[in-house]
């Protein structure tokens, strides 16, 4: 057997074992969901929400105040230590298809920076995720979106 053939055989075996050993990345709710600003900057929306989660939202009839525990918008502050302690903006939440919309009661102010957080800690695509992974969130428990109103 030639050295070149031996090299190719070893390379094929190595690639096969390497490919088989790769752990399949689990799809989780917080990896798919995203937040974006409306085209007219009048509100924001959380989109790419799984059907299971939106159906649960509809069944639970969540009140506006309860939404803030899950999906909230805040005015940006220069004091980064106080950023996590400020009150969320008041507004109106609606569910449409695979998205949740938020429109602030007083509207967004021009020249102001905001950030939105969706607390994904409890949002799992499948209930068995809790049992199989024993992990409620692979990140800090939220996704964040920063935006400016010009």
C-alpha positions as CSV (number, residue, x, y, z in Angstrom):
1,X,0.0,0.0,0.0
2,X,1.3,3.4,-0.9
3,X,1.8,6.1,1.7
4,X,-0.6,8.4,-0.2
5,X,-3.4,5.8,0.0
6,X,-2.8,5.2,3.7
7,X,-3.0,9.0,4.3
8,X,-6.4,9.1,2.4
9,X,-7.8,6.2,4.4
10,X,-6.7,7.7,7.7
11,X,-8.2,11.1,6.7
12,X,-11.5,9.5,5.7
13,X,-11.7,7.7,9.1
14,X,-10.8,10.9,11.0
15,X,-13.5,12.9,9.2
16,X,-16.1,10.2,9.8
17,X,-15.4,10.1,13.5
18,X,-15.2,13.8,13.8
19,X,-18.5,14.2,12.0
20,X,-20.2,11.6,14.1
21,X,-18.9,13.2,17.3
22,X,-20.4,16.6,16.7
23,X,-23.2,17.3,19.2
24,X,-26.4,18.4,17.5
25,X,-27.2,22.0,18.6
26,X,-30.6,22.1,20.2
27,X,-33.0,24.6,18.9
28,X,-34.4,26.8,21.7
29,X,-37.0,29.5,21.8
30,X,-34.5,32.2,22.6
31,X,-32.2,31.4,19.6
32,X,-35.0,32.0,17.1
33,X,-36.9,35.0,18.6
34,X,-35.8,38.5,17.5
35,X,-36.9,42.1,18.3
36,X,-37.3,44.8,15.8
37,X,-38.6,48.4,15.5
38,X,-41.7,49.1,13.4
39,X,-40.9,50.8,10.1
40,X,-42.6,54.0,11.3
41,X,-40.9,53.8,14.7
42,X,-44.2,53.8,16.6
43,X,-43.6,50.5,18.4
44,X,-41.5,47.3,18.5
45,X,-42.3,43.7,17.9
46,X,-41.0,40.3,19.1
47,X,-41.1,37.9,16.2
48,X,-40.3,34.3,15.2
49,X,-42.1,33.1,18.3
50,X,-43.0,29.4,18.1
51,X,-46.7,28.6,17.6
52,X,-46.8,26.7,20.9
53,X,-45.8,29.9,22.8
54,X,-48.1,32.2,21.0
55,X,-51.0,29.8,21.6
56,X,-50.2,29.8,25.3
57,X,-50.1,33.6,25.4
58,X,-53.6,33.7,23.8
59,X,-55.0,31.0,26.2
60,X,-53.5,32.8,29.2
61,X,-55.1,36.2,28.3
62,X,-52.1,38.1,29.7
63,X,-52.8,41.6,31.0
64,X,-50.6,44.6,30.0
65,X,-48.9,44.8,33.4
66,X,-48.0,41.1,33.3
67,X,-46.4,41.5,29.8
68,X,-43.7,43.6,31.4
69,X,-42.4,40.5,33.2
70,X,-41.8,38.9,29.9
71,X,-41.3,41.6,27.2
72,X,-40.5,45.1,28.3
73,X,-39.1,48.4,26.9
74,X,-37.0,50.8,28.8
75,X,-35.5,54.2,28.2
76,X,-31.7,54.0,28.0
77,X,-29.8,55.5,30.8
78,X,-26.2,56.8,31.0
79,X,-25.7,55.2,34.4
80,X,-25.1,51.5,33.5
81,X,-25.4,50.4,37.1
82,X,-29.0,51.7,37.3
83,X,-30.0,50.3,33.9
84,X,-31.5,47.1,35.3
85,X,-33.5,48.9,38.1
86,X,-35.6,51.3,36.1
87,X,-39.3,50.9,35.4
88,X,-40.5,49.6,32.0
89,X,-42.5,51.9,29.7
90,X,-46.3,51.6,29.9
91,X,-47.9,50.5,26.7
92,X,-50.2,48.2,24.8
93,X,-49.4,44.6,23.8
94,X,-51.0,42.6,21.0
95,X,-50.4,39.1,19.6
96,X,-50.5,38.6,15.9
97,X,-49.6,35.3,14.3
98,X,-46.0,34.6,15.5
99,X,-45.3,38.0,16.9
100,X,-46.0,40.2,19.9
101,X,-46.3,43.9,19.3
102,X,-45.6,46.7,21.9
103,X,-46.8,50.3,21.4
104,X,-45.9,52.7,24.2
105,X,-48.8,54.7,25.7
106,X,-47.0,58.0,25.3
107,X,-45.1,57.1,22.1
108,X,-41.4,57.1,21.7
109,X,-39.6,60.4,22.1
110,X,-37.5,61.7,19.2
111,X,-33.8,61.9,20.0
112,X,-34.1,59.2,22.7
113,X,-32.4,55.8,23.0
114,X,-34.3,52.8,24.3
115,X,-33.7,49.1,24.8
116,X,-36.1,46.2,24.9
117,X,-35.7,42.9,26.7
118,X,-37.5,39.7,26.2
119,X,-37.0,37.5,29.3
120,X,-36.7,34.1,27.7
121,X,-35.9,32.1,30.8
122,X,-39.2,30.3,30.9
123,X,-39.7,30.1,27.1
124,X,-38.7,26.6,25.9
125,X,-39.8,25.2,22.6
126,X,-40.7,21.8,24.1
127,X,-41.7,21.0,27.7
128,X,-39.3,18.1,27.7
129,X,-36.4,20.6,27.4
130,X,-36.5,21.2,31.1
131,X,-36.1,17.5,31.9
132,X,-33.6,16.7,29.1
133,X,-31.2,19.7,29.5
134,X,-32.0,20.7,33.2
135,X,-31.3,24.2,32.0
136,X,-33.8,27.0,31.7
137,X,-31.7,29.3,29.7
138,X,-28.4,29.0,27.8
139,X,-27.7,32.8,28.1
140,X,-28.4,35.5,30.7
141,X,-32.1,34.7,30.4
142,X,-33.1,37.5,28.0
143,X,-32.5,38.8,24.5
144,X,-32.0,42.5,24.2
145,X,-32.6,45.1,21.4
146,X,-31.2,48.6,21.5
147,X,-32.7,51.4,19.3
148,X,-32.8,55.2,18.8
149,X,-35.7,57.3,17.7
150,X,-34.6,60.0,15.3
